[in-house]
Amino acid sequence: MSDVQQRIEQYLAIWNETDPAARRAAIDEVWTENAVYVDPLGVAEGRDAVDGFVGAAQQQFPGLVFRLAGDVDAHHDIARFTWELGPEGGEALAVGFDVVVFAEDGRVDRVHGFLDKVPS
């Protein structure tokens, strides 16, 4: 497994971590101090805001999990991948893709998210 693949899996694991302390510890490890997450639903600047954004998504979609939906495509300090959100082993209720920009140390610095399918 490539280093980029592992980093993306760590990133997605944060979205599935429901223990607030464990999620925050993972955010502190995986994201830079100046983290920025942007998608059509909002902007989160800084680790505290990213943590709040993830927590809000978990409250909105309890019991659903994020998973990779295909391969991670990467070059230089950028990766893109498609993700799904749905019940464990079930059909995806939401689908999107993220573009991740890594800092020099390999941590996530910026994420640009796009939504392709959303629940009605």
C-alpha positions as a LaTeX table, in Angstrom:
\begin{tabular}{lrrr}
\hline
Residue & $x$ (\AA) & $y$ (\AA) & $z$ (\AA) \\
\hline
Met1 & 0.00 & 0.00 & 0.00 \\
Ser2 & 1.35 & 3.40 & $-0.93$ \\
Asp3 & 2.09 & 6.11 & 1.59 \\
Val4 & $-0.55$ & 8.34 & $-0.01$ \\
Gln5 & $-3.13$ & 5.54 & 0.18 \\
Gln6 & $-2.40$ & 5.14 & 3.90 \\
Arg7 & $-2.71$ & 8.88 & 4.51 \\
Ile8 & $-6.07$ & 8.99 & 2.73 \\
Glu9 & $-7.28$ & 6.02 & 4.76 \\
Gln10 & $-6.21$ & 7.84 & 7.94 \\
Tyr11 & $-8.08$ & 10.92 & 6.73 \\
Leu12 & $-11.27$ & 8.92 & 6.11 \\
Ala13 & $-10.93$ & 7.13 & 9.45 \\
Ile14 & $-11.29$ & 10.53 & 11.13 \\
Trp15 & $-14.73$ & 10.92 & 9.54 \\
Asn16 & $-15.72$ & 7.54 & 11.03 \\
Glu17 & $-14.23$ & 8.07 & 14.50 \\
Thr18 & $-17.15$ & 8.68 & 16.87 \\
Asp19 & $-15.12$ & 9.00 & 20.09 \\
Pro20 & $-14.49$ & 12.76 & 20.37 \\
Ala21 & $-11.11$ & 12.46 & 22.12 \\
Ala22 & $-9.82$ & 9.84 & 19.68 \\
Arg23 & $-11.10$ & 11.86 & 16.71 \\
Arg24 & $-9.37$ & 15.00 & 17.94 \\
Ala25 & $-6.10$ & 13.13 & 18.55 \\
Ala26 & $-6.27$ & 11.79 & 14.98 \\
Ile27 & $-6.99$ & 15.27 & 13.59 \\
Asp28 & $-3.99$ & 16.65 & 15.47 \\
Glu29 & $-1.81$ & 13.90 & 13.98 \\
Val30 & $-3.11$ & 13.90 & 10.39 \\
Trp31 & $-3.89$ & 17.61 & 9.77 \\
Thr32 & $-1.59$ & 20.65 & 9.87 \\
Glu33 & $-2.19$ & 23.46 & 12.35 \\
Asn34 & $-3.53$ & 25.65 & 9.53 \\
Ala35 & $-5.95$ & 23.03 & 8.25 \\
Val36 & $-8.66$ & 24.11 & 5.80 \\
Tyr37 & $-11.60$ & 21.98 & 4.67 \\
Val38 & $-13.98$ & 23.35 & 2.03 \\
Asp39 & $-17.03$ & 21.71 & 0.45 \\
Pro40 & $-20.40$ & 22.98 & $-0.85$ \\
Leu41 & $-21.83$ & 22.82 & 2.68 \\
Gly42 & $-19.25$ & 24.94 & 4.42 \\
Val43 & $-15.71$ & 25.96 & 5.27 \\
Ala44 & $-13.69$ & 24.82 & 8.28 \\
Glu45 & $-10.48$ & 26.70 & 9.04 \\
Gly46 & $-8.22$ & 25.25 & 11.72 \\
Arg47 & $-8.23$ & 21.94 & 13.54 \\
Asp48 & $-11.01$ & 22.97 & 15.94 \\
Ala49 & $-13.28$ & 23.84 & 13.03 \\
Val50 & $-12.43$ & 20.62 & 11.17 \\
Asp51 & $-13.26$ & 18.65 & 14.32 \\
Gly52 & $-16.58$ & 20.48 & 14.63 \\
Phe53 & $-17.39$ & 19.93 & 10.95 \\
Val54 & $-16.73$ & 16.18 & 11.21 \\
Gly55 & $-18.74$ & 15.93 & 14.43 \\
Ala56 & $-21.68$ & 17.72 & 12.80 \\
Ala57 & $-21.58$ & 15.32 & 9.83 \\
Gln58 & $-21.65$ & 12.37 & 12.22 \\
Gln59 & $-24.69$ & 13.81 & 14.02 \\
Gln60 & $-26.45$ & 14.40 & 10.71 \\
Phe61 & $-25.74$ & 10.86 & 9.47 \\
Pro62 & $-25.59$ & 8.63 & 12.57 \\
Gly63 & $-24.50$ & 5.06 & 11.97 \\
Leu64 & $-23.25$ & 5.73 & 8.42 \\
Val65 & $-19.62$ & 5.28 & 7.40 \\
Phe66 & $-17.32$ & 6.88 & 4.87 \\
Arg67 & $-15.35$ & 4.54 & 2.62 \\
Leu68 & $-13.13$ & 4.76 & $-0.43$ \\
Ala69 & $-14.93$ & 4.13 & $-3.70$ \\
Gly70 & $-12.01$ & 3.36 & $-5.99$ \\
Asp71 & $-8.35$ & 4.10 & $-6.22$ \\
Val72 & $-6.51$ & 7.13 & $-4.92$ \\
Asp73 & $-4.97$ & 9.18 & $-7.73$ \\
Ala74 & $-1.98$ & 11.28 & $-6.68$ \\
His75 & 0.95 & 13.30 & $-7.94$ \\
His76 & 3.34 & 15.72 & $-6.27$ \\
Asp77 & 1.61 & 16.92 & $-3.09$ \\
Ile78 & $-1.99$ & 16.37 & $-4.28$ \\
Ala79 & $-4.36$ & 13.40 & $-4.15$ \\
Arg80 & $-7.93$ & 12.90 & $-5.28$ \\
Phe81 & $-10.33$ & 10.10 & $-4.52$ \\
Thr82 & $-14.00$ & 9.23 & $-4.57$ \\
Trp83 & $-15.74$ & 8.37 & $-1.32$ \\
Glu84 & $-19.11$ & 6.95 & $-0.38$ \\
Leu85 & $-21.24$ & 7.42 & 2.71 \\
Gly86 & $-23.69$ & 4.71 & 3.68 \\
Pro87 & $-24.47$ & 1.92 & 6.09 \\
Glu88 & $-21.66$ & $-0.58$ & 6.67 \\
Gly89 & $-21.79$ & $-2.98$ & 3.69 \\
Gly90 & $-24.84$ & $-1.20$ & 2.25 \\
Glu91 & $-25.64$ & 1.05 & $-0.66$ \\
Ala92 & $-24.15$ & 4.54 & $-0.63$ \\
Leu93 & $-26.54$ & 7.34 & 0.25 \\
Ala94 & $-24.00$ & 10.01 & $-0.65$ \\
Val95 & $-21.04$ & 10.04 & $-3.03$ \\
Gly96 & $-18.40$ & 12.68 & $-3.54$ \\
Phe97 & $-14.76$ & 13.24 & $-4.20$ \\
Asp98 & $-12.08$ & 15.10 & $-2.33$ \\
Val99 & $-8.88$ & 16.74 & $-3.48$ \\
Val100 & $-6.28$ & 16.74 & $-0.71$ \\
Val101 & $-3.24$ & 18.99 & $-0.63$ \\
Phe102 & $-0.44$ & 17.71 & 1.61 \\
Ala103 & 2.09 & 19.80 & 3.48 \\
Glu104 & 5.81 & 19.09 & 3.09 \\
Asp105 & 5.71 & 16.82 & 6.15 \\
Gly106 & 2.95 & 14.70 & 4.59 \\
Arg107 & 0.10 & 15.93 & 6.76 \\
Val108 & $-3.20$ & 17.09 & 5.29 \\
Asp109 & $-3.18$ & 20.87 & 4.80 \\
Arg110 & $-6.22$ & 21.55 & 2.62 \\
Val111 & $-9.17$ & 19.53 & 1.39 \\
His112 & $-11.51$ & 20.60 & $-1.39$ \\
Gly113 & $-14.64$ & 18.44 & $-1.31$ \\
Phe114 & $-17.27$ & 17.94 & $-3.99$ \\
Leu115 & $-20.66$ & 16.23 & $-3.69$ \\
Asp116 & $-21.86$ & 14.08 & $-6.59$ \\
Lys117 & $-24.84$ & 12.39 & $-4.92$ \\
Val118 & $-26.62$ & 13.59 & $-1.80$ \\
Pro119 & $-29.59$ & 12.18 & 0.12 \\
Ser120 & $-32.87$ & 13.84 & $-0.79$ \\
\hline
\end{tabular}
